[in-house]
């Protein structure tokens, strides 16, 4: 199963440059890397990245994350995937830009 991480361009660049990351500032504060499922990621973008341009969405396969991936209840009682280790560049299957058109982030067709 694929899960998704939204990154700002500088956060993505850091992962490219170093090969690993503790995530965005909110991830560092919370102690884990926040992910969303395909069903959750659009709401995540609207709620936490409203109006932000220059974003990317990263896809990661859950089967490769082992015991470091935990499913925990978050907003609205939904279970969200949280990664309790650094996100490695090798974990990322693909990435794509999230253009902002008329105030709405446009996700690639691969996010199903």
matplotlib code that plots the C-alpha trace (Angstrom):
import matplotlib.pyplot as plt

x = [0.0, 1.3, 1.2, 2.0, 4.0, 3.7, 6.9, 7.8, 10.5, 13.3, 12.3, 12.5, 15.8, 17.2, 16.2, 17.8, 21.0, 21.4, 19.5, 17.5, 15.3, 13.5, 10.7, 9.1, 9.2, 5.9, 7.3, 10.4, 8.1, 5.8, 8.7, 7.6, 7.1, 3.4, 2.0, -1.5, -3.3, -4.7, -8.1, -6.6, -3.9, -6.1, -7.6, -4.2, -3.1, -6.2, -5.9, -2.2, -0.9, -3.7, -2.5, 1.0, 2.7, 5.9, 4.9, 5.6, 3.9, 6.1, 4.9, 6.2, 5.4, 4.3, 5.6, 9.2, 8.9, 8.6, 7.8, 8.8, 5.4, 2.6, -1.1, -2.5, -5.8, -5.7, -8.3, -11.9, -10.9, -9.2, -6.0, -3.0, 0.4, 3.3, 6.9, 9.1, 12.4, 14.1, 12.6, 15.2, 15.5, 15.5, 12.0, 10.6, 9.1, 8.2, 7.6, 5.6, 4.8, 1.5, 0.5, -1.9, -4.7, -7.5, -6.5, -6.7, -3.7, -3.7, -2.6, -1.2, -3.4, -1.1, -2.7, -5.7]
y = [0.0, 3.5, 6.3, 9.9, 12.7, 16.4, 18.3, 21.9, 22.3, 23.0, 19.9, 17.8, 19.3, 18.5, 14.9, 14.8, 16.4, 14.2, 11.0, 11.1, 13.5, 13.7, 15.4, 18.8, 21.0, 19.5, 16.0, 16.9, 18.4, 15.4, 12.8, 11.0, 11.6, 12.2, 10.4, 10.2, 7.5, 8.3, 8.9, 11.4, 13.3, 15.8, 16.8, 17.0, 19.4, 21.6, 21.7, 22.0, 23.5, 25.8, 28.4, 27.1, 26.7, 24.8, 21.6, 18.0, 14.8, 11.7, 8.1, 5.5, 1.7, 0.7, -2.9, -1.5, 0.4, -2.5, -2.0, 1.7, 2.4, 2.8, 3.5, 5.9, 7.6, 11.3, 13.8, 12.7, 9.3, 8.3, 6.1, 7.8, 6.3, 7.6, 6.7, 6.4, 6.7, 8.9, 9.0, 7.8, 8.8, 5.1, 4.9, 7.2, 5.4, 8.5, 12.2, 14.8, 18.5, 19.7, 22.7, 25.1, 26.0, 28.2, 27.6, 23.8, 21.5, 19.2, 15.7, 13.3, 10.6, 8.0, 9.1, 6.8]
z = [0.0, -0.8, 1.7, 1.0, 2.5, 1.5, 1.5, 0.8, -1.9, 0.7, 2.7, -0.4, -1.3, 2.1, 1.6, -1.8, -0.4, 2.7, 1.8, 5.1, 7.1, 10.3, 8.3, 8.4, 11.5, 12.7, 12.3, 14.4, 17.1, 17.2, 17.1, 14.0, 10.2, 9.4, 6.4, 4.8, 2.9, -0.6, 1.0, 3.5, 1.6, -0.2, 3.2, 4.6, 1.9, 2.3, 6.1, 6.6, 3.3, 2.3, -0.3, -0.3, -3.6, -4.5, -2.8, -3.6, -2.8, -2.1, -2.3, 0.0, 0.1, 3.6, 3.2, 3.2, 6.5, 8.9, 12.6, 12.4, 10.8, 13.3, 12.5, 15.1, 15.6, 14.7, 13.4, 13.3, 14.7, 11.4, 11.6, 10.1, 9.3, 11.3, 10.8, 13.9, 12.2, 9.7, 6.2, 3.8, 0.2, -0.7, 0.9, -1.7, -4.7, -6.6, -6.1, -8.1, -7.8, -6.4, -8.5, -6.8, -9.2, -8.1, -4.5, -4.8, -4.9, -8.0, -7.2, -9.8, -11.1, -9.3, -6.0, -5.9]

ax = plt.figure().add_subplot(projection="3d")
ax.plot(x, y, z, "-o")
ax.set_aspect("equal")
plt.show()
